Amino acid sequence: MVDLYPSRIDNEPKIFDRKDPVVYSEGTDLAKGPLNREQVASYEKNGFLLLKNFFSTDEVTKMTGELNRLWDENRTVDSPEVIREPESDEIRSIFDAHRKNEEFNRLARDPRLTDTISQLLGSNVYVNQFRINFKPGFKGKEFYWHSDFETWHVEDGMPRMRAISCSILLTDNHSYNGPLMLIPGSHNYFVSCVGETPEDNYKSSLKKQELGVPDNESLTWLVEQGGISTATGPAGSLLLFECNTMHGSNGNITPLPRSNVFFVYNSVENALVEPFSGLKPRPDFIANRNPETPVLTG
């Protein structure tokens, strides 16, 4: 397969124009979905869409209870699915819990989510990745700027930009407790990064990403084009962002935690191939290479 988005192969970073659509549905198929025309246009232009109060208070309470239970259950567990902070033993992320947890498994198939994603991707979809991100008060570390697609393409073999991340806010996200920052319009450009990918890079990159991050000049150029937006909103809000949207977050030195549930939905027509790095694929709990029954829509 031709590599349309080469990265980590040159000594100098480069910026390419996007070669894929942002919204795949057209005409009546696009009009059938839950999002209205203005919302679709905003997503297509900016590369993300924040839907405040998407889930009810009762739903947030139930999800938060499961999140806290998983935190307690995994506090001392030594498992590859449990990622800890690089400088402490605090949990940073828990991967793949939707396969074992009834609440999050049900949530993965919620038509309010899947119909929305299908509307934008123009196909049935499946869960490529699930994780819970914790950013506790005082201790939560930053996530440096990156495009998820760059990593998924190089290390997982995702061929095209036809995936969407869904971040469900389970705590109020303020401007000061490490909310996600996004660069509007950055999804229209692919930043080809430098640095050779080592074997099992995920074992360190999930703690602190140092490969597949943009250089300062490219990042500055993207910000000059689009600025920076922060995804602030109450618990229960839903943030959709395109797989190539440049994003990151600061550390949390406030007493207020910031936690979210994070689904990656990929089109069934965008199945993973061999990683473009030439290395072995990352584990299935990070990138689902063998989706069972797709999360059907309609």
Contacts in CASP RR format, 6 or more apart in sequence:
PFRMAT RR
TARGET T0000
AUTHOR 0000-0000-0000
METHOD contacts of the structure
MODEL  1
MVDLYPSRIDNEPKIFDRKDPVVYSEGTDLAKGPLNREQVASYEKNGFLL
LKNFFSTDEVTKMTGELNRLWDENRTVDSPEVIREPESDEIRSIFDAHRK
NEEFNRLARDPRLTDTISQLLGSNVYVNQFRINFKPGFKGKEFYWHSDFE
TWHVEDGMPRMRAISCSILLTDNHSYNGPLMLIPGSHNYFVSCVGETPED
NYKSSLKKQELGVPDNESLTWLVEQGGISTATGPAGSLLLFECNTMHGSN
GNITPLPRSNVFFVYNSVENALVEPFSGLKPRPDFIANRNPETPVLTG
1 159 0 8 1.000
1 273 0 8 1.000
3 276 0 8 1.000
4 19 0 8 1.000
4 159 0 8 1.000
4 160 0 8 1.000
5 16 0 8 1.000
5 19 0 8 1.000
5 149 0 8 1.000
5 150 0 8 1.000
5 153 0 8 1.000
5 161 0 8 1.000
5 190 0 8 1.000
5 192 0 8 1.000
5 276 0 8 1.000
6 192 0 8 1.000
6 276 0 8 1.000
7 150 0 8 1.000
7 153 0 8 1.000
7 154 0 8 1.000
7 190 0 8 1.000
7 191 0 8 1.000
7 192 0 8 1.000
7 193 0 8 1.000
7 212 0 8 1.000
7 276 0 8 1.000
8 154 0 8 1.000
8 192 0 8 1.000
8 193 0 8 1.000
8 194 0 8 1.000
8 195 0 8 1.000
8 196 0 8 1.000
8 197 0 8 1.000
8 211 0 8 1.000
8 212 0 8 1.000
8 277 0 8 1.000
9 192 0 8 1.000
10 192 0 8 1.000
10 194 0 8 1.000
11 194 0 8 1.000
12 194 0 8 1.000
13 191 0 8 1.000
13 192 0 8 1.000
13 193 0 8 1.000
13 194 0 8 1.000
13 214 0 8 1.000
13 215 0 8 1.000
13 217 0 8 1.000
13 218 0 8 1.000
14 191 0 8 1.000
14 192 0 8 1.000
15 189 0 8 1.000
15 190 0 8 1.000
15 191 0 8 1.000
15 192 0 8 1.000
15 218 0 8 1.000
15 221 0 8 1.000
16 189 0 8 1.000
16 190 0 8 1.000
16 192 0 8 1.000
17 188 0 8 1.000
17 189 0 8 1.000
17 190 0 8 1.000
18 161 0 8 1.000
18 187 0 8 1.000
18 188 0 8 1.000
18 189 0 8 1.000
18 190 0 8 1.000
18 244 0 8 1.000
19 161 0 8 1.000
20 160 0 8 1.000
20 161 0 8 1.000
20 162 0 8 1.000
22 43 0 8 1.000
22 44 0 8 1.000
22 47 0 8 1.000
22 161 0 8 1.000
22 187 0 8 1.000
22 188 0 8 1.000
22 242 0 8 1.000
23 30 0 8 1.000
23 40 0 8 1.000
23 43 0 8 1.000
23 44 0 8 1.000
23 120 0 8 1.000
24 120 0 8 1.000
24 121 0 8 1.000
24 122 0 8 1.000
24 123 0 8 1.000
24 162 0 8 1.000
24 267 0 8 1.000
25 118 0 8 1.000
25 119 0 8 1.000
25 120 0 8 1.000
25 121 0 8 1.000
25 122 0 8 1.000
29 119 0 8 1.000
29 122 0 8 1.000
30 40 0 8 1.000
30 119 0 8 1.000
31 37 0 8 1.000
32 119 0 8 1.000
33 115 0 8 1.000
33 116 0 8 1.000
33 118 0 8 1.000
33 119 0 8 1.000
34 112 0 8 1.000
34 115 0 8 1.000
34 116 0 8 1.000
34 119 0 8 1.000
35 43 0 8 1.000
35 49 0 8 1.000
35 116 0 8 1.000
35 119 0 8 1.000
35 120 0 8 1.000
39 49 0 8 1.000
39 51 0 8 1.000
40 119 0 8 1.000
40 120 0 8 1.000
42 49 0 8 1.000
43 49 0 8 1.000
43 120 0 8 1.000
43 240 0 8 1.000
43 242 0 8 1.000
45 184 0 8 1.000
45 185 0 8 1.000
46 182 0 8 1.000
46 184 0 8 1.000
46 185 0 8 1.000
46 229 0 8 1.000
47 182 0 8 1.000
47 184 0 8 1.000
47 185 0 8 1.000
47 186 0 8 1.000
47 187 0 8 1.000
47 241 0 8 1.000
47 242 0 8 1.000
47 245 0 8 1.000
48 182 0 8 1.000
48 184 0 8 1.000
48 229 0 8 1.000
48 231 0 8 1.000
48 239 0 8 1.000
48 240 0 8 1.000
48 241 0 8 1.000
48 242 0 8 1.000
48 245 0 8 1.000
48 247 0 8 1.000
49 239 0 8 1.000
49 240 0 8 1.000
49 241 0 8 1.000
50 231 0 8 1.000
50 233 0 8 1.000
50 237 0 8 1.000
50 238 0 8 1.000
50 239 0 8 1.000
50 240 0 8 1.000
51 237 0 8 1.000
51 238 0 8 1.000
51 239 0 8 1.000
51 240 0 8 1.000
52 233 0 8 1.000
52 234 0 8 1.000
52 236 0 8 1.000
52 237 0 8 1.000
53 234 0 8 1.000
53 236 0 8 1.000
53 237 0 8 1.000
54 112 0 8 1.000
54 168 0 8 1.000
54 236 0 8 1.000
54 237 0 8 1.000
54 238 0 8 1.000
55 63 0 8 1.000
55 168 0 8 1.000
55 236 0 8 1.000
55 237 0 8 1.000
55 238 0 8 1.000
56 236 0 8 1.000
59 236 0 8 1.000
60 170 0 8 1.000
60 235 0 8 1.000
60 236 0 8 1.000
62 103 0 8 1.000
63 103 0 8 1.000
63 104 0 8 1.000
63 107 0 8 1.000
63 168 0 8 1.000
63 170 0 8 1.000
63 261 0 8 1.000
64 170 0 8 1.000
64 171 0 8 1.000
64 235 0 8 1.000
64 259 0 8 1.000
66 101 0 8 1.000
66 103 0 8 1.000
66 104 0 8 1.000
67 132 0 8 1.000
67 170 0 8 1.000
67 259 0 8 1.000
67 261 0 8 1.000
70 94 0 8 1.000
70 97 0 8 1.000
70 101 0 8 1.000
70 132 0 8 1.000
71 91 0 8 1.000
71 94 0 8 1.000
71 134 0 8 1.000
74 82 0 8 1.000
74 91 0 8 1.000
74 94 0 8 1.000
75 91 0 8 1.000
80 283 0 8 1.000
80 285 0 8 1.000
81 94 0 8 1.000
81 95 0 8 1.000
81 96 0 8 1.000
81 97 0 8 1.000
81 285 0 8 1.000
82 91 0 8 1.000
82 93 0 8 1.000
82 94 0 8 1.000
82 95 0 8 1.000
83 91 0 8 1.000
83 92 0 8 1.000
83 93 0 8 1.000
83 94 0 8 1.000
83 95 0 8 1.000
83 206 0 8 1.000
83 207 0 8 1.000
84 90 0 8 1.000
84 91 0 8 1.000
84 92 0 8 1.000
84 207 0 8 1.000
85 91 0 8 1.000
85 92 0 8 1.000
85 139 0 8 1.000
85 140 0 8 1.000
85 141 0 8 1.000
85 207 0 8 1.000
86 141 0 8 1.000
86 207 0 8 1.000
86 208 0 8 1.000
87 141 0 8 1.000
88 139 0 8 1.000
90 134 0 8 1.000
90 136 0 8 1.000
90 139 0 8 1.000
90 140 0 8 1.000
91 134 0 8 1.000
92 133 0 8 1.000
92 134 0 8 1.000
92 140 0 8 1.000
92 141 0 8 1.000
92 206 0 8 1.000
92 207 0 8 1.000
93 131 0 8 1.000
93 132 0 8 1.000
93 133 0 8 1.000
93 134 0 8 1.000
93 206 0 8 1.000
94 131 0 8 1.000
94 132 0 8 1.000
94 134 0 8 1.000
95 129 0 8 1.000
95 130 0 8 1.000
95 131 0 8 1.000
95 285 0 8 1.000
95 286 0 8 1.000
96 130 0 8 1.000
96 131 0 8 1.000
96 285 0 8 1.000
97 104 0 8 1.000
97 130 0 8 1.000
97 131 0 8 1.000
97 132 0 8 1.000
98 104 0 8 1.000
98 105 0 8 1.000
98 107 0 8 1.000
98 108 0 8 1.000
98 127 0 8 1.000
98 130 0 8 1.000
98 263 0 8 1.000
99 105 0 8 1.000
99 130 0 8 1.000
104 130 0 8 1.000
104 261 0 8 1.000
107 113 0 8 1.000
107 168 0 8 1.000
107 261 0 8 1.000
107 263 0 8 1.000
108 127 0 8 1.000
108 130 0 8 1.000
108 263 0 8 1.000
108 295 0 8 1.000
109 295 0 8 1.000
111 297 0 8 1.000
111 298 0 8 1.000
113 166 0 8 1.000
113 238 0 8 1.000
113 263 0 8 1.000
113 265 0 8 1.000
114 125 0 8 1.000
114 265 0 8 1.000
114 295 0 8 1.000
114 296 0 8 1.000
114 297 0 8 1.000
115 297 0 8 1.000
115 298 0 8 1.000
116 240 0 8 1.000
117 125 0 8 1.000
117 164 0 8 1.000
117 166 0 8 1.000
117 240 0 8 1.000
117 265 0 8 1.000
117 297 0 8 1.000
118 124 0 8 1.000
118 125 0 8 1.000
118 297 0 8 1.000
118 298 0 8 1.000
120 164 0 8 1.000
120 240 0 8 1.000
121 162 0 8 1.000
121 163 0 8 1.000
121 164 0 8 1.000
121 265 0 8 1.000
121 267 0 8 1.000
122 267 0 8 1.000
123 162 0 8 1.000
123 267 0 8 1.000
123 268 0 8 1.000
123 269 0 8 1.000
124 267 0 8 1.000
124 268 0 8 1.000
124 294 0 8 1.000
124 295 0 8 1.000
124 296 0 8 1.000
124 297 0 8 1.000
125 265 0 8 1.000
125 266 0 8 1.000
125 267 0 8 1.000
125 268 0 8 1.000
125 294 0 8 1.000
125 295 0 8 1.000
125 297 0 8 1.000
126 265 0 8 1.000
126 266 0 8 1.000
126 268 0 8 1.000
126 288 0 8 1.000
126 291 0 8 1.000
126 294 0 8 1.000
126 295 0 8 1.000
127 263 0 8 1.000
127 264 0 8 1.000
127 265 0 8 1.000
127 266 0 8 1.000
127 288 0 8 1.000
127 291 0 8 1.000
127 295 0 8 1.000
128 152 0 8 1.000
128 158 0 8 1.000
128 163 0 8 1.000
128 264 0 8 1.000
128 265 0 8 1.000
128 266 0 8 1.000
128 272 0 8 1.000
128 287 0 8 1.000
128 288 0 8 1.000
128 291 0 8 1.000
129 262 0 8 1.000
129 263 0 8 1.000
129 264 0 8 1.000
129 286 0 8 1.000
129 287 0 8 1.000
129 288 0 8 1.000
130 261 0 8 1.000
130 262 0 8 1.000
130 263 0 8 1.000
130 264 0 8 1.000
131 262 0 8 1.000
132 259 0 8 1.000
132 260 0 8 1.000
132 261 0 8 1.000
132 262 0 8 1.000
133 259 0 8 1.000
133 260 0 8 1.000
133 262 0 8 1.000
134 140 0 8 1.000
134 257 0 8 1.000
134 259 0 8 1.000
135 141 0 8 1.000
135 177 0 8 1.000
135 178 0 8 1.000
135 249 0 8 1.000
135 251 0 8 1.000
135 252 0 8 1.000
135 257 0 8 1.000
135 258 0 8 1.000
135 259 0 8 1.000
136 252 0 8 1.000
136 257 0 8 1.000
137 177 0 8 1.000
137 252 0 8 1.000
137 253 0 8 1.000
137 254 0 8 1.000
137 255 0 8 1.000
137 256 0 8 1.000
137 257 0 8 1.000
137 258 0 8 1.000
138 252 0 8 1.000
138 253 0 8 1.000
138 254 0 8 1.000
138 255 0 8 1.000
139 252 0 8 1.000
140 251 0 8 1.000
140 252 0 8 1.000
141 208 0 8 1.000
141 251 0 8 1.000
142 178 0 8 1.000
142 248 0 8 1.000
142 249 0 8 1.000
142 250 0 8 1.000
142 251 0 8 1.000
143 209 0 8 1.000
143 248 0 8 1.000
143 249 0 8 1.000
144 208 0 8 1.000
144 209 0 8 1.000
144 210 0 8 1.000
144 213 0 8 1.000
144 248 0 8 1.000
145 213 0 8 1.000
145 214 0 8 1.000
145 219 0 8 1.000
145 246 0 8 1.000
145 247 0 8 1.000
145 248 0 8 1.000
146 209 0 8 1.000
146 212 0 8 1.000
146 213 0 8 1.000
146 214 0 8 1.000
146 246 0 8 1.000
146 247 0 8 1.000
146 248 0 8 1.000
147 186 0 8 1.000
147 190 0 8 1.000
147 191 0 8 1.000
147 214 0 8 1.000
147 243 0 8 1.000
147 244 0 8 1.000
147 245 0 8 1.000
147 246 0 8 1.000
147 247 0 8 1.000
148 163 0 8 1.000
148 165 0 8 1.000
148 243 0 8 1.000
148 244 0 8 1.000
148 247 0 8 1.000
148 264 0 8 1.000
149 158 0 8 1.000
149 161 0 8 1.000
149 163 0 8 1.000
149 190 0 8 1.000
149 243 0 8 1.000
149 244 0 8 1.000
150 190 0 8 1.000
150 191 0 8 1.000
150 193 0 8 1.000
150 212 0 8 1.000
150 244 0 8 1.000
151 205 0 8 1.000
151 209 0 8 1.000
151 212 0 8 1.000
152 158 0 8 1.000
152 163 0 8 1.000
152 243 0 8 1.000
152 287 0 8 1.000
153 159 0 8 1.000
153 276 0 8 1.000
154 197 0 8 1.000
154 212 0 8 1.000
154 275 0 8 1.000
154 276 0 8 1.000
154 277 0 8 1.000
155 197 0 8 1.000
155 201 0 8 1.000
155 202 0 8 1.000
155 275 0 8 1.000
155 277 0 8 1.000
155 279 0 8 1.000
155 281 0 8 1.000
155 282 0 8 1.000
155 287 0 8 1.000
156 272 0 8 1.000
156 275 0 8 1.000
156 281 0 8 1.000
156 282 0 8 1.000
156 286 0 8 1.000
156 287 0 8 1.000
156 289 0 8 1.000
157 272 0 8 1.000
157 273 0 8 1.000
157 274 0 8 1.000
157 275 0 8 1.000
157 276 0 8 1.000
157 281 0 8 1.000
157 287 0 8 1.000
158 243 0 8 1.000
158 266 0 8 1.000
158 270 0 8 1.000
158 272 0 8 1.000
158 287 0 8 1.000
159 270 0 8 1.000
159 272 0 8 1.000
159 273 0 8 1.000
160 270 0 8 1.000
161 187 0 8 1.000
161 242 0 8 1.000
161 243 0 8 1.000
161 244 0 8 1.000
162 243 0 8 1.000
162 266 0 8 1.000
162 267 0 8 1.000
162 269 0 8 1.000
162 270 0 8 1.000
163 243 0 8 1.000
163 264 0 8 1.000
163 265 0 8 1.000
163 266 0 8 1.000
163 267 0 8 1.000
163 270 0 8 1.000
164 240 0 8 1.000
164 241 0 8 1.000
164 242 0 8 1.000
164 243 0 8 1.000
164 264 0 8 1.000
164 265 0 8 1.000
165 240 0 8 1.000
165 241 0 8 1.000
165 242 0 8 1.000
165 243 0 8 1.000
165 262 0 8 1.000
165 263 0 8 1.000
165 264 0 8 1.000
165 265 0 8 1.000
166 238 0 8 1.000
166 239 0 8 1.000
166 240 0 8 1.000
166 262 0 8 1.000
166 263 0 8 1.000
166 264 0 8 1.000
166 265 0 8 1.000
167 180 0 8 1.000
167 231 0 8 1.000
167 238 0 8 1.000
167 239 0 8 1.000
167 241 0 8 1.000
167 260 0 8 1.000
167 261 0 8 1.000
167 262 0 8 1.000
168 236 0 8 1.000
168 237 0 8 1.000
168 238 0 8 1.000
168 239 0 8 1.000
168 260 0 8 1.000
168 261 0 8 1.000
168 262 0 8 1.000
168 263 0 8 1.000
169 231 0 8 1.000
169 233 0 8 1.000
169 234 0 8 1.000
169 235 0 8 1.000
169 236 0 8 1.000
169 237 0 8 1.000
169 238 0 8 1.000
169 239 0 8 1.000
169 260 0 8 1.000
170 235 0 8 1.000
170 236 0 8 1.000
170 259 0 8 1.000
170 260 0 8 1.000
170 261 0 8 1.000
171 177 0 8 1.000
171 235 0 8 1.000
171 256 0 8 1.000
171 257 0 8 1.000
171 258 0 8 1.000
171 259 0 8 1.000
171 260 0 8 1.000
172 233 0 8 1.000
172 234 0 8 1.000
172 235 0 8 1.000
172 256 0 8 1.000
173 179 0 8 1.000
173 180 0 8 1.000
173 231 0 8 1.000
173 232 0 8 1.000
173 233 0 8 1.000
173 237 0 8 1.000
173 258 0 8 1.000
173 260 0 8 1.000
174 232 0 8 1.000
174 233 0 8 1.000
174 254 0 8 1.000
174 256 0 8 1.000
175 230 0 8 1.000
175 232 0 8 1.000
176 254 0 8 1.000
176 256 0 8 1.000
177 252 0 8 1.000
177 254 0 8 1.000
177 256 0 8 1.000
177 257 0 8 1.000
177 258 0 8 1.000
178 249 0 8 1.000
178 250 0 8 1.000
178 251 0 8 1.000
178 252 0 8 1.000
178 258 0 8 1.000
179 230 0 8 1.000
179 231 0 8 1.000
179 232 0 8 1.000
179 233 0 8 1.000
179 249 0 8 1.000
179 258 0 8 1.000
180 230 0 8 1.000
180 231 0 8 1.000
180 239 0 8 1.000
180 247 0 8 1.000
180 248 0 8 1.000
180 249 0 8 1.000
181 228 0 8 1.000
181 229 0 8 1.000
181 230 0 8 1.000
181 231 0 8 1.000
181 247 0 8 1.000
181 248 0 8 1.000
181 249 0 8 1.000
181 250 0 8 1.000
182 228 0 8 1.000
182 229 0 8 1.000
182 230 0 8 1.000
182 231 0 8 1.000
182 241 0 8 1.000
182 245 0 8 1.000
182 246 0 8 1.000
182 247 0 8 1.000
182 248 0 8 1.000
183 222 0 8 1.000
183 223 0 8 1.000
183 226 0 8 1.000
183 227 0 8 1.000
183 228 0 8 1.000
183 229 0 8 1.000
183 245 0 8 1.000
183 246 0 8 1.000
183 247 0 8 1.000
184 226 0 8 1.000
184 227 0 8 1.000
184 229 0 8 1.000
185 222 0 8 1.000
185 225 0 8 1.000
185 226 0 8 1.000
185 245 0 8 1.000
186 222 0 8 1.000
186 225 0 8 1.000
186 226 0 8 1.000
186 244 0 8 1.000
186 245 0 8 1.000
186 246 0 8 1.000
187 242 0 8 1.000
187 243 0 8 1.000
187 244 0 8 1.000
187 245 0 8 1.000
187 246 0 8 1.000
189 222 0 8 1.000
190 244 0 8 1.000
191 214 0 8 1.000
191 215 0 8 1.000
191 218 0 8 1.000
191 219 0 8 1.000
191 222 0 8 1.000
191 246 0 8 1.000
193 211 0 8 1.000
193 212 0 8 1.000
193 213 0 8 1.000
193 214 0 8 1.000
193 215 0 8 1.000
194 215 0 8 1.000
195 211 0 8 1.000
195 212 0 8 1.000
197 211 0 8 1.000
197 277 0 8 1.000
197 279 0 8 1.000
199 279 0 8 1.000
199 280 0 8 1.000
201 211 0 8 1.000
202 282 0 8 1.000
202 283 0 8 1.000
202 286 0 8 1.000
204 210 0 8 1.000
205 211 0 8 1.000
206 286 0 8 1.000
214 222 0 8 1.000
214 246 0 8 1.000
219 246 0 8 1.000
222 246 0 8 1.000
231 239 0 8 1.000
241 247 0 8 1.000
243 264 0 8 1.000
252 258 0 8 1.000
265 295 0 8 1.000
266 272 0 8 1.000
268 291 0 8 1.000
268 294 0 8 1.000
271 291 0 8 1.000
272 281 0 8 1.000
272 287 0 8 1.000
272 288 0 8 1.000
272 289 0 8 1.000
274 281 0 8 1.000
275 281 0 8 1.000
275 282 0 8 1.000
281 287 0 8 1.000
281 289 0 8 1.000
284 290 0 8 1.000
END
